[in-house]
Amino acid sequence: MAELQITTLRGAALAPHLPDVAGLRSRVFAAWPYLYEAPEGAEARYLSAYAQSPGAAVILARDGEVVVGAATCQPMAEASQTVRQGFARTGEEPAQWCYFGESVVLEAYRGRGLGVAFFAAREAHARALGLAGTAFCAVVRNQNDPRRPVDYTA
């Protein structure tokens, strides 16, 4: 992974990278297991909330100047209402948790340790904010779904 650069960005530092991250997310989310086609501009709007969230961070993986992976996190108290409502059912205090949003990596860059690097960077960010725990959501698909690529590995 020596050729890849990992950077943690917050606030206004995110702004110049939002179009690249939005495009990356759209590409990755269109494929298995997400199968999500975002309406035009939806990813940019979603990501702009991270730039506005005081405790949020976006971790970028770059190959030179090309963004090849990204991961998001923010204090649960700053997360979207949908995330907060789902988490409220756990009975835990949201103010003590960091929500790990999505991790997306271009297929050609998978298997190089970016997932581990993203988790380490987000855990470090949560600790720096004084948050006690982390939580994330995951897409679960039926292993026998006919849309699943034969060579897919999680």
N, C-alpha and C positions, 0 to 999 in steps of 0.2 A: 504494500500500500504506500510505498515511499513516494510515488509520483502524485498521489492525491493529497490535497490540502484540506484540512478540517478547520472551519472557522465558526465561532459562535457570535451571532449578531443580535443586537437589541435595538428597539426604538427606531430612531431616524436612520440608523445605519442599515436597516432592512430595506428602506425605500428603493434604492437603485437595483436591488436584487429581486424585488417582487415579481416583475414580469418573467424572469428566467425560472423562478421557483414555481410560479403559476403554470407555466408551460410544461415543466417537468411533471408536476402533479397531474395535469390533464393527461399526459402521455401514459403515466404509470397507472392511473386510476381507470383508464379505458380498458385495461387488460385484466386477466384473471388475477386474483380472486375478486377484485372490486367490481368490474363490469359497470363502471359509472361514467356516463358521458355528461360532463358539466355544461350547463348553459353558458353561452359566451359571457365572459367577464366574471363568472361566479367564483372562480379560484382567486382572482385578484381581489375581489371584495372580501372573501374569506380571510385571505392573508393580511389584508390591510388592518384587520382587527388585532393581529399580533403586533403590528407596528404601533398601534394605539395603546396596547396593554403594557402598563409600566413594568410588570414582572416577567413578560414573555421573552422567549428567545427562539431564534431559528438557527439551526446548525446546518451549515452548508458543507458539502463535499465537492471540491472542484478539481478538475483535471485541466491544469493551466487556468484559463479564464472560463471554461465551460462548467456550468453547474451540472453535476451528474447524480447528486443525491441531496436530500434535505430532510430534516426532522424538526418538529415543532414541540414547544412546551410552554406552559404558563401556569401560574398559580390557579388552583381550582376555583378560587373565589373570583378570578377574572375570566374564567372560561365561559363559553356560550351557555345560554339558559338551558338548552337541550342537554348538554353535558352535566351541568350542575344538578338538574332535576334527576337524571339517571343516577348520579353519585349519591344524592340525598337518600335514596332508598337503602344505602349501605348502613346508615346510622352513624357514619364517621363524620367528624367535623371538617367541612371543606377547607377552612382556613389553614389547616395543617398539611394540605396535600398539594402536590404538583401534578397537573394533568399533562401526560405525554401524548401529544397529538400524533399525527401520522409520521411515518418514516417512509420515504420513497427513494428508490435507487433505480437508475436505468439498468436494464437487464444485463448489458455488457459489463457492468461494474459490480454485479452481485457476487458474493462468495469471496470478497476481499477484506472482510472485517468491518465494513462500514456500519452494519447494524450494531456491532459491539461498540464501535467508536461513538455512534449516535447515543446509545444508552449511557455510556460513560460521561459524555458531555452534558447530557440532560440531567443526570444524577448530580454532577458537580454544580450545575446551575441551581438545582433544587436545594442543595446543601447551602450554597452561597446565599440563598434567599431565606434560610432558616426553616425550611419546610421539612416536616418529619417523615413524609411518605410520598410515594409516587403511584399513579394509576394510569391505565390506558384502556382504550377500546380496541377490539380486533374484529375483523370480518371472519365469520365462520361459514364455510360453504360445505355442502354435502360432498364427501370424497368421491361419490359416484355421479356427480353432476356431469351431464354430457358435454357441457361447455368447458370443462377442465382440460387443459392441454395435457397430453400423455406424458410429456417430459417435465411437468411442473413439480418443483420442490419448494417447500416453504422456507 
